[in-house]
Amino acid sequence: MTLAHGTPYLAIPGPSVMPDAVLRAMHRASPNIYAGELIELTEGLIPDLRRVARTQHHVAIYIANGHGAWEAAFANTVGHGDGVLALATGRFGHGWAEMAERLGAEVSMLDFGKAAPVDAARVEAALRADKAHKIKAVLATHVDTSSSVLSDIASIRAAIDAAGHPALLMVDCIASLGCDVFEMDAWGVDVTVAGSQKGLMVPAGLGFVFFSEKAAARRREMRIVSPYWDWTLRAAPDVFYQYFCGTAPTHHLYGLRAALDMIHAEGIEAVWARHARLARAIWAACEAWSEGGALRLNLANPAHRSHAVTSLGLLAPKASDLRAWLEANTGVTLGIGLGMADPADPAWHGFFRIGHMGHVNAHMVLGMLGAVEAGLGALDIPHGTGGLSAAARVVAGA
């Protein structure tokens, strides 16, 4: 007998669960793309996107996933042969660096492993060594979705300033925006990259690049910027089609409008607090299960963990077995252990992730944790007791 029938729960770290309000907003006929409500709707999105990123700076919207937003950031700021300092705390930090390299940048890498945040002292030392200021951008991943490592962005800005270096601070917030506390202006971020499919609760397909006046000045120094990726007219269009360099992503925009309405009705600080409480509930359960058992959290220090995603390990192949059992028997889908081992390595089957981002609440999290506990028992995976009770106490505020 399977208990998986009913509403499934996709507990992966993006695409996240889409609210009914977003789905309803998108379930409509195509609008006029030359005049009328779509133009007014799009213009209204810009200040509300800024509110989520905590910035007064510019924003450009792309019909793209997060990788497209990565490339857009480079297209406007990093030329062939320019230096880039990449800070990696997991697979996605390496991925952004690899893209820069393929675009002709000269990449220097500081790799902090898969279970530690960025060490700002090492960043400062690397920038002090760059006497000629060849490095044009420092790449930081606020939350690496693969490892769930959360890095202190303000400390990285402090390191850049302490070194007296003019490099732009560019931050990947694809996993964190709308989940973990992020303050673009207060932390001195020059370029913020984000996507629609995680904390913003909209299907994949929209990429966002927020950029400061310093980054805009860097764009004006660029010799060549491809017309599609150029953020100049997207951020300050003369006519509507320039927002998107062509036809607008109409239905995504309606969905985004509904999602931003939900975020601002709750309040971004309350959204952050909700994610923090639910993340602590998940950690409490996992810590209880890990007592005398095989389960392990990737990060021992809670201060280094994201509130959007939790990376975990089991003895291989038990992580893959657990994911398969949950999906088949409970309707819960957990995330693969992306980037923690090579897919051809048997160790790959010893990692998994829980996504808890965007449209998520206490009963969704407690239900998911109940399914995980059932799976651990069904598969005879050694684990400690009291996981659900520990999570419930956190939810209750105890």
N, C-alpha and C positions, 0 to 999 in steps of 0.2 A: 504494500500500500504506500502511495506517495501522498505527502501533504503539501506538495508544491503548487497545486491548483489555486487560483485566486490571483490577486494583484501581486506581481513580482516586485522585488526590491533590488535595484541595481546599486549596490554599495561599493562601487568602484570609484577611484579618484578622478572622475570625469570621463565622458559626459555625466553630469550629475542628474538627479531626479528633476524633471520639469514640473513646475506647479500647474494645476489646472487652469489658473488664470492666464498663464503664458500660452498654454495649448489653445485655450478659447480665443485669445487675441490673434493667434496665427491662423485659426480656422475661419478663413474669410476669402472672398473673391479678390483677385488682384486689383490694386488701386491704380488710379491715374498717376503716372510717374512724372508728369510735366506741370501739374498745378493741383492745388487743393490741400487736403488734410495731411498727405504724406510729407509735404514740405514743412508744414508747421510742426508735425510730429518730430521730424528729424532735428529741426532747430532746437526743439525742447529737450532732446536727448543730451545735447552737448553739456549744458551746465549740470545736469544730473549725473552724467558720467564723471565730471570733475569732482562732484561731491563724494562719490565713492572712492576715488583715488586721492582725495584730500589735496587738491591742487587748484590753483588759479591759472595754470598754464594751458597750453594748447592741447587739443586732442584730434587725432586723425583716425578714421574708421576704415578698415579694409575688409573686403570680402575674402577672408582667409582664415586659416586655423592659426594656432600659436606659432608654428614654424614660419608662416607668412609674416606675422607680426615681427618675429625675430629679424627676418630679412629686410623688412621695411625700416627697422631701426638702423641697420647697417647701411642701407642704401643712401640714407640721408646724412650719415656722419662719418663713415669709415671708407677711405679710398684704398685703391690697390697699393700695397706696400706699407700702409699705415700699421702701427703697432697696436695690439689689443692685449690687455692683461685679463685673462679669464680665471675666475675663481670657481672651482668645482666642488660641490658637496654631494654629487650623485650623477646619474646618467644625463640629466638634462643640462647640467652645467657643461659637461663635455660636448653635448650635442650643439649647443649654441656656439661653442668655441670652434667646433668642426665646420659649422656653417661659415663663420668668419674666415677660416683658413681657405675654404673653397672659393670664397669671394675675393681672395687675393691678399688678405690681411696677414701680417706676421704676428702669430699668436704666441704669447708667453703664458704658461699654465701654472697656476698654484692649485694643486690638488689636495684637498683636506680629507680625502677618503669618503666613505659612505656612512659614517656615524659620528661626524663632528661638524660644527658650524665653521664659518670662515674665521680665521685668526687675523684680526686687524693689524697686529704687529708685523706679520709677514707681508701684508699688503703694503704697509708703509715702507718697509725695507726695500721691497721690489721697486716702488716708485722713486725712492731716493736714489736708487742705482741707475735710474733712467735719466741721466744728466741732460741728454739732448732732447728730452720730452718727445721721443718718438711714439710713445704710447698715447693714443688718442682717446681710448675708452677703457674703462674698467667694467667688466661684465660680472654681475652678481645675480645669483638665483635666490630670491627671498625664501621660497620653499621649493626644494627639489622634490618633485612628485614621486620619484623613484625611492628615495631614502627617507622621506618625510622630515629631512633636516631643515630647521628654521634658522636663518642667519640674521645677525644684528646689522641692519643696513645703516643705521645712524653711526655705528662704530667704523664702518667702512668709509663713510664720508669724512669722519674725523681723521682717519688715516690718510686719506687723499690730501686733506687740508694741512695736516701736520707735515707732510712731505713737500708742501708747496707746489704740488703738481697740477697742471691745468686739465688733466684728462676728464672726460665726461664720466659720470657715474650712471651706468645703464643697468636697470634691474628688471629681471624676469619675475612678474607677479601673476603668471598664468594660473598657478595653483592657489595663490593666497588672496587675490583681490576679492573683497567681500567676505572673507573668512577670518584671516589673521589681521591683526592691527597693522595698518600700513599708512604712513604719513609722507606723501611724496614731497611736499614743500618743506615741511618741518625737518625732514631728514636730509634735505639737500640733494634729492635725486634729479638728474637731468633728463633721463629717458626712462619711462615705465612701459613695459610690454605686458599686455593681458589678452585674454580671450573670453568668448561668450559662454563657454560650455561648462564652467565649473561654478564658482561662487555667484556668477551672474545668472545662472539657471536658464539659459537659452541654448538651443541646439548649437553644436559646433558650426562655425562658418563666419563668425565675425571676429576680427582681430583689432585690437586697440593699441595705439601708440600715443602716449602722453609725452610732451616734450617741453623743456624750459626755453627761456630766451637764449641761454648759453648754447643749447643744442640747435636752436634756430639759426644762431649766428654761425655755428659750424656748418650747417646745411648751405649757407650762402657762400662758404668757401669751397664747396665741392665743385669740381670741374664738370662732372657728368652725374646726373641722377636720372634713372629711367622714369619715363612719364607716369607709369602706373604706380610705382612705389613712392614717388615724390609726395611728401606730406604738405607742401606749401599751400596748394589750392584746396586740398582736403580739409585743412584746418581753417582756412579763410576763403571759402569759395565765392566767386563772383556770380555764378549761376548754380542751380541745384545739382546738376549732374556731376559737378566737380567734387562734391563730397565723396563720390565713389568712383571717379574716373569712368563714368558710364552709368549703366542701369543700376538702380538702387537694389539692395537686398531686401525687398519690400516686406516679406513676412517675418524675417528676422527682426526687422525694426519694430514691428508691432509687438512681437514677443518681448523684445528688450524694453519697450515702453512699459509693459505690464510688470516685468521683473523689477525695473527701477522703482516703479510705484510701490511695490511690495517692500523693497529695501528701505525706501525713505519713509514709508508709513511706520515701519518698525523702528527706524533710526539706526544709523550705521554703528553707533556705539553698542546698541542693544544687539545688533546682529553679531558683532564681535563677541559680546558676552555670552550669547547663546552658543556660538561655536566653541568657546572656551569651556563652558560647563559640560557640553556633550562630549568634547574630547577627553576631559578629565574622567567622565563616566566610563568611556571605552578603556582608557588606561587603567583605571581601577580594576575593571574586570580582567584585563589581560595580565596585570600584575598578580592578581589572585590566582589565575590559572597557571602562571609561571612558577608559583611556589612548589617546588618538588616535582615539576613537570618539564615538558619539552618545549613549551612555548617561550619565546623571548621577544621582547620589544627591541627594535633596532637601536633605539636611543635610551640610554640609562637615565640621562638628566632630563626631566620634564621641561626645563627651560629651553632646551634645544629642539623640542618637538613642535611640529605644526598643529594647529587646531583644525586643519582641513583634511589631513590624511595621516594614517598611522601605518608604518611599515613593520612587519613582523616576520619571525622565522620559526620553522619547525625542522625536525630532522627530515631530510629528503627521503622519500617523495611525499611525505605526509601533508605538506602544504597544498600540493596539487590534489591529493586525495580529498582533503577537507573541502576545497573549493568545489570539486566535482560533486561531492555528496550533498553539500548545501544547495547547489543549484538544482540538482535532481530531486531532492527530497523536501526542501523547504521553500524554494522559489527565491532564495537569496543568492545574489552573485557578488562575490568578493573579487578584488583586483589581483592580477598576477603580480609576481615579484619582479617587476620590470627593472632591468639594469643591475640587479644584485648579483647575478651570475650569468655567464653566457648561456643562451638557450640550448646549446648542444651539450652543456655540462650537466650531469645528473643533479648537481647542487641547485640548479635552477628551480627544481621542484620542492625546494625547502624554504621558499619565500612567498609571502602574499601580503596584500595591503587592504586596509579598510578605508574607504572614502567616506567622509562625513562633512560634506560641503554643500552650501547652498540651501536648498529646500529640504531641511532635515529637522526633526524634533525629537522629543524624548521617547515617544512610543515607537518611532521608527528605529531609534538606536537600541532601545531595550529589546525590541522584537528581534533585531538582527543579532544582538548578543545572545539572546536565548537560543537562536538557531545555531550559532557557533558552539555554544555549550553542548547542545544536543549532538552536533557533529563530532565534537571531541569524544563524547561518550560512545556514540555509535561506532566510531572507528578505533576505539580502545587506545586513544592517544593519551598518554599520561598527562594529567593536569591537576592543579590544586583545586580546592573547592571554594565556594562562596563568591564566584565571579559576578553573578547577577545581583546578589545582595550588595556587593561593594558598589556596583554601578548605580543601583537604586538609591543608595545612600547619598551619592554625589548629586543625582538628579533632585533628591529631596532637600539638598542644601546642608546635609549633615556633615 
